Amino acid sequence: MRIAFVGKGGSGKTTLSALFAQHLARSSAPVVAIDADINQHLGTALGLDEDEVREVVPLSTRLGEIKEYLRGDNPRIASADAMVKTTPPGRGSRLLRPVGPDPVHARHVRDIDGVRLMTTGVFAEEDLGVACYHSKLGAVELYLNHLVDGPGEYVVVDMTAGADSFASGLFTRFDMTFLVAEPTRKGVSVYRQYKDHAAEFGVPLAVVGNKVTSEDDRLFLKEHVGGDLLACFGHSDWVRAREQGRHTGDLEPEHRLALEELRTAVDLRTKDWEKFQRQAIEFHLRNARAWADRATGQDLSTQVDPGFQHGPAALSEPLTAVTTVSN
């Protein structure tokens, strides 16, 4: 299952992404956590110091190598240069497994107590005025397009703030989207933006209240998001201690219970590979017409393989439930 955490800047989505990934990993579930925010803080939220975070090789720094590997011997993709962020896999493409032995994970993963961290990379000085952050998110979209996650495997993505993910088809790559909202008018404004787009494309959306300190706060969120409110988190002394570098004690029971509510909601989802591939093709054709054909000088609609069936059927062996993590 693929899970996105979204919300406005400062809502606490990075903290909740880390807590949820760690909650899953404690049950020995295979977990990949991807930092796709323009502010790269997921690594530190998971417990790394700044020097250790810098040692993680960002996906965006080796995008050409990733494309070359993923295209495999797909005859519809002449070269890595012809691949764009929305290029869907086809027969001959190399697919990825969350715990698979492949160069993408081998080069870009840092294991943190069972959570396999990957990053997109920071928005650097050389990017100013010549690029947008979506160019770095392209690596995540390619990764998810070529990923086959099986039963009991999880990918948790800390997305960039606001509604920026709607600038591409990335928002359709998830089985569940958790929108983190504070109990304020600004806090629920991103929810209104997401709700309509999510409904249009059948993207499951649930609201996670954060910084909820009273029943009035909870009722405020309930009034504005209704039945989409799934769980609420309040102040955590344990989280604050970790933010200050003190790694003692345990997360409060009420917060562990809220995390389990999130997991239950995810586990109740049914994987729909046919829909996943259909939407991948839809957004690829949109991008091809809008800019990618001109950028590559090719007709990228020819990259679509109508005979390709994504999911377990595309692998040489059927997927089975995984209960342990390879470290």
C-alpha positions as CSV (number, residue, x, y, z in Angstrom):
1,M,0.0,0.0,0.0
2,R,1.2,3.5,-0.9
3,I,0.3,6.3,1.6
4,A,0.8,10.0,1.1
5,F,0.8,12.6,3.9
6,V,-0.2,16.1,2.7
7,G,-1.2,19.4,4.2
8,K,-0.2,23.0,4.5
9,G,3.3,23.9,5.7
10,G,3.8,23.6,9.4
11,S,0.8,21.3,9.9
12,G,3.0,18.5,11.2
13,K,2.7,16.1,8.2
14,T,6.5,15.3,8.3
15,T,6.2,14.3,12.0
16,L,3.1,12.2,11.4
17,S,4.7,10.6,8.3
18,A,7.7,9.5,10.5
19,L,5.5,8.3,13.3
20,F,3.4,6.3,11.0
21,A,6.4,4.7,9.2
22,Q,7.9,3.8,12.5
23,H,4.6,2.4,13.8
24,L,4.5,0.1,10.8
25,A,8.1,-0.9,11.1
26,R,7.7,-1.9,14.7
27,S,5.3,-4.7,13.5
28,S,8.1,-5.9,11.2
29,A,6.3,-4.7,8.1
30,P,8.5,-3.7,5.2
31,V,8.4,0.1,5.0
32,V,9.8,2.5,2.5
33,A,9.6,6.2,3.6
34,I,10.2,8.8,0.9
35,D,10.9,12.5,1.7
36,A,9.2,14.3,-1.2
37,D,8.9,17.7,0.5
38,I,10.8,20.8,-0.6
39,N,12.0,21.0,3.0
40,Q,13.8,17.7,3.6
41,H,13.2,16.9,7.3
42,L,11.8,13.4,7.2
43,G,15.3,11.9,7.9
44,T,15.7,13.9,11.1
45,A,12.2,13.1,12.2
46,L,13.1,9.5,11.9
47,G,16.1,10.0,14.1
48,L,19.1,10.8,11.9
49,D,21.3,13.8,12.6
50,E,22.0,16.3,9.8
51,D,25.3,14.8,8.7
52,E,23.6,11.4,8.4
53,V,20.8,12.8,6.3
54,R,23.3,14.3,3.9
55,E,24.8,10.9,3.4
56,V,21.5,9.6,1.9
57,V,21.9,9.8,-1.9
58,P,18.9,11.7,-3.3
59,L,16.9,10.1,-6.1
60,S,17.1,13.4,-8.2
61,T,20.9,13.2,-8.4
62,R,20.9,10.0,-10.3
63,L,17.7,10.4,-12.3
64,G,19.4,9.4,-15.6
65,E,20.7,6.2,-14.1
66,I,17.3,5.4,-12.6
67,K,15.6,5.9,-16.0
68,E,18.2,3.7,-17.7
69,Y,17.6,0.9,-15.3
70,L,13.8,1.1,-15.3
71,R,13.5,1.2,-19.1
72,G,15.2,-2.2,-19.3
73,D,14.7,-3.6,-22.8
74,N,11.3,-2.1,-23.3
75,P,11.2,-1.6,-27.1
76,R,8.8,1.4,-26.8
77,I,11.5,3.5,-25.0
78,A,14.4,4.2,-27.2
79,S,16.6,5.8,-24.6
80,A,16.6,7.1,-21.0
81,D,16.4,10.6,-22.6
82,A,13.0,9.7,-24.0
83,M,11.6,8.9,-20.5
84,V,9.7,11.6,-18.6
85,K,8.3,11.5,-15.1
86,T,5.0,10.0,-16.3
87,T,6.4,7.3,-18.6
88,P,4.5,4.1,-17.7
89,P,6.1,0.7,-17.6
90,G,5.5,-1.8,-20.4
91,R,6.7,-5.2,-21.4
92,G,10.5,-5.2,-21.0
93,S,10.6,-2.5,-18.3
94,R,12.2,-3.3,-15.0
95,L,9.8,-3.3,-12.1
96,L,10.7,-2.6,-8.5
97,R,9.8,-4.3,-5.2
98,P,10.0,-2.4,-1.9
99,V,12.5,-4.9,-0.5
100,G,13.9,-6.1,-3.8
101,P,17.6,-6.4,-4.6
102,D,17.9,-3.7,-7.3
103,P,20.4,-0.8,-7.8
104,V,17.7,1.9,-7.2
105,H,17.2,0.8,-3.6
106,A,20.8,-0.3,-3.1
107,R,22.1,3.2,-3.9
108,H,19.4,5.4,-2.4
109,V,18.1,3.7,0.8
110,R,19.2,4.3,4.3
111,D,17.8,1.9,6.9
112,I,16.6,3.5,10.1
113,D,15.4,0.8,12.5
114,G,13.4,-1.0,9.8
115,V,12.3,2.1,7.9
116,R,14.0,2.3,4.5
117,L,14.4,6.1,3.9
118,M,14.7,7.6,0.4
119,T,14.9,11.3,-0.4
120,T,14.3,13.5,-3.5
121,G,16.9,16.0,-2.6
122,V,16.9,19.6,-1.6
123,F,16.0,22.6,-3.8
124,A,19.6,23.8,-4.3
125,E,21.0,27.2,-5.2
126,E,21.7,26.1,-8.8
127,D,18.0,25.4,-9.2
128,L,16.9,28.9,-8.5
129,G,15.3,30.6,-11.5
130,V,15.9,27.6,-13.8
131,A,13.9,24.8,-12.3
132,C,10.9,24.0,-10.1
133,Y,10.7,21.4,-7.4
134,H,8.4,19.3,-9.5
135,S,11.4,18.3,-11.5
136,K,12.7,16.5,-8.4
137,L,9.3,14.9,-7.7
138,G,9.6,13.3,-11.1
139,A,11.9,10.7,-9.7
140,V,9.3,9.7,-7.1
141,E,6.6,9.5,-9.8
142,L,8.8,7.2,-11.9
143,Y,9.6,5.1,-8.9
144,L,5.9,4.7,-7.9
145,N,4.9,4.0,-11.6
146,H,7.4,1.1,-11.7
147,L,6.8,-0.3,-8.2
148,V,4.9,-3.5,-7.4
149,D,4.1,-3.4,-3.7
150,G,2.7,-6.6,-2.3
151,P,0.5,-7.6,0.7
152,G,1.9,-6.3,3.9
153,E,4.3,-3.9,2.3
154,Y,4.0,-0.1,2.7
155,V,5.4,3.1,1.0
156,V,4.9,6.3,3.1
157,V,5.5,9.5,1.2
158,D,5.9,12.9,3.0
159,M,4.6,15.2,0.2
160,T,5.4,18.8,-0.5
161,A,3.2,21.3,1.2
162,G,-0.2,22.6,-0.1
163,A,-1.8,21.4,-3.3
164,D,1.4,21.3,-5.3
165,S,1.2,17.6,-6.0
166,F,-1.8,18.3,-8.3
167,A,0.7,19.7,-10.8
168,S,1.2,16.2,-12.0
169,G,-0.4,12.8,-11.8
170,L,1.5,12.0,-8.6
171,F,-1.5,12.4,-6.4
172,T,-3.1,9.4,-8.1
173,R,-0.2,7.1,-7.3
174,F,-1.4,6.4,-3.7
175,D,-3.9,3.9,-2.2
176,M,-4.6,6.4,0.7
177,T,-4.0,10.1,1.2
178,F,-3.9,11.4,4.7
179,L,-4.4,15.2,4.8
180,V,-3.0,16.6,8.0
181,A,-5.1,19.6,9.2
182,E,-4.8,21.9,12.2
183,P,-8.0,23.0,13.8
184,T,-7.9,26.5,12.2
185,R,-9.5,28.1,9.1
186,K,-6.1,28.0,7.4
187,G,-5.7,24.4,8.5
188,V,-8.8,23.2,6.7
189,S,-8.3,25.3,3.6
190,V,-6.0,22.8,1.9
191,Y,-8.6,20.1,2.6
192,R,-11.1,22.0,0.4
193,Q,-8.6,22.1,-2.4
194,Y,-7.8,18.4,-2.2
195,K,-11.3,17.2,-1.7
196,D,-12.6,18.1,-5.2
197,H,-9.5,16.9,-7.0
198,A,-9.4,13.7,-5.0
199,A,-13.1,13.0,-5.7
200,E,-12.7,13.6,-9.4
201,F,-10.1,10.9,-9.7
202,G,-11.3,8.5,-7.1
203,V,-8.4,9.1,-4.7
204,P,-9.2,8.0,-1.1
205,L,-8.8,10.9,1.3
206,A,-8.9,11.0,5.1
207,V,-8.3,13.9,7.4
208,V,-5.9,13.6,10.3
209,G,-6.3,16.3,12.9
210,N,-3.1,17.5,14.4
211,K,-2.3,19.9,17.3
212,V,-5.8,19.2,18.6
213,T,-5.8,20.2,22.3
214,S,-9.4,20.3,23.2
215,E,-12.9,19.0,22.4
216,D,-13.6,22.3,20.8
217,D,-10.7,21.7,18.4
218,R,-12.0,18.3,17.4
219,L,-15.5,19.7,16.9
220,F,-14.2,22.5,14.7
221,L,-12.5,19.9,12.4
222,K,-15.6,17.8,12.4
223,E,-17.7,20.8,11.4
224,H,-15.5,21.6,8.5
225,V,-14.4,18.1,7.2
226,G,-17.3,16.0,8.4
227,G,-17.0,12.2,8.0
228,D,-13.5,12.6,6.4
229,L,-12.0,13.1,9.9
230,L,-10.3,9.8,10.8
231,A,-8.1,10.5,13.9
232,C,-6.7,13.3,16.0
233,F,-3.3,13.9,17.5
234,G,-2.6,16.3,20.3
235,H,0.6,17.5,22.0
236,S,3.2,14.8,22.6
237,D,5.9,15.2,25.2
238,W,7.7,12.2,23.6
239,V,7.8,13.9,20.2
240,R,9.0,17.1,21.7
241,A,11.8,15.3,23.6
242,R,12.9,13.6,20.3
243,E,12.9,17.0,18.6
244,Q,15.2,18.2,21.3
245,G,17.5,15.3,20.9
246,R,16.3,13.3,24.0
247,H,15.4,9.7,22.9
248,T,13.7,8.4,26.0
249,G,10.4,6.9,26.9
250,D,7.6,5.8,24.6
251,L,5.0,7.5,22.5
252,E,1.8,8.2,24.4
253,P,-0.9,5.4,24.3
254,E,-3.5,7.7,22.8
255,H,-1.2,8.5,19.9
256,R,-0.2,4.9,19.3
257,L,-4.0,4.2,19.2
258,A,-4.5,7.0,16.6
259,L,-1.6,5.5,14.5
260,E,-3.3,2.1,14.5
261,E,-6.5,3.8,13.3
262,L,-4.6,5.1,10.3
263,R,-3.1,1.7,9.6
264,T,-6.5,0.0,9.8
265,A,-7.9,2.5,7.3
266,V,-5.0,1.7,4.9
267,D,-5.3,-2.1,5.4
268,L,-9.0,-1.9,4.5
269,R,-8.2,-0.6,1.0
270,T,-8.2,-2.9,-1.9
271,K,-5.4,-2.7,-4.5
272,D,-6.8,-1.7,-7.9
273,W,-3.9,-2.3,-10.4
274,E,-6.1,-1.8,-13.4
275,K,-7.2,1.7,-12.2
276,F,-3.6,2.5,-11.3
277,Q,-2.3,1.8,-14.8
278,R,-5.2,3.5,-16.5
279,Q,-4.6,6.7,-14.6
280,A,-0.8,6.4,-15.3
281,I,-1.6,6.3,-19.0
282,E,-4.1,9.1,-18.8
283,F,-1.6,11.5,-17.1
284,H,1.2,10.4,-19.4
285,L,-0.8,11.3,-22.5
286,R,-1.8,14.6,-20.9
287,N,1.8,15.5,-20.2
288,A,2.9,14.4,-23.6
289,R,0.4,16.7,-25.3
290,A,1.1,19.6,-22.9
291,W,4.9,19.7,-22.9
292,A,6.7,16.4,-23.1
293,D,6.4,15.8,-26.9
294,R,8.0,19.2,-27.5
295,A,10.6,18.7,-24.9
296,T,11.8,15.3,-26.2
297,G,11.0,15.9,-29.9
298,Q,9.1,12.6,-29.9
299,D,5.5,11.3,-29.9
300,L,5.5,9.9,-26.3
301,S,2.0,8.4,-26.8
302,T,3.9,5.5,-28.5
303,Q,5.4,4.6,-25.1
304,V,2.1,3.2,-23.9
305,D,2.0,-0.5,-24.1
306,P,-1.7,-1.6,-24.4
307,G,-0.8,-5.2,-23.7
308,F,1.0,-4.5,-20.4
309,Q,-0.8,-5.6,-17.2
310,H,0.6,-3.9,-14.1
311,G,0.9,-5.5,-10.7
312,P,1.7,-9.0,-9.6
313,A,0.9,-10.4,-13.1
314,A,3.9,-8.4,-14.5
315,L,6.4,-10.2,-12.2
316,S,8.0,-13.5,-13.0
317,E,6.7,-14.8,-9.6
318,P,3.5,-14.1,-7.8
319,L,3.6,-11.8,-4.8
320,T,3.2,-13.3,-1.3
321,A,2.8,-11.6,2.0
322,V,6.0,-10.4,3.6
323,T,6.4,-10.5,7.3
324,T,10.0,-9.6,7.9
325,V,12.3,-6.8,6.9
326,S,15.7,-7.3,5.2
327,N,18.2,-5.1,6.8
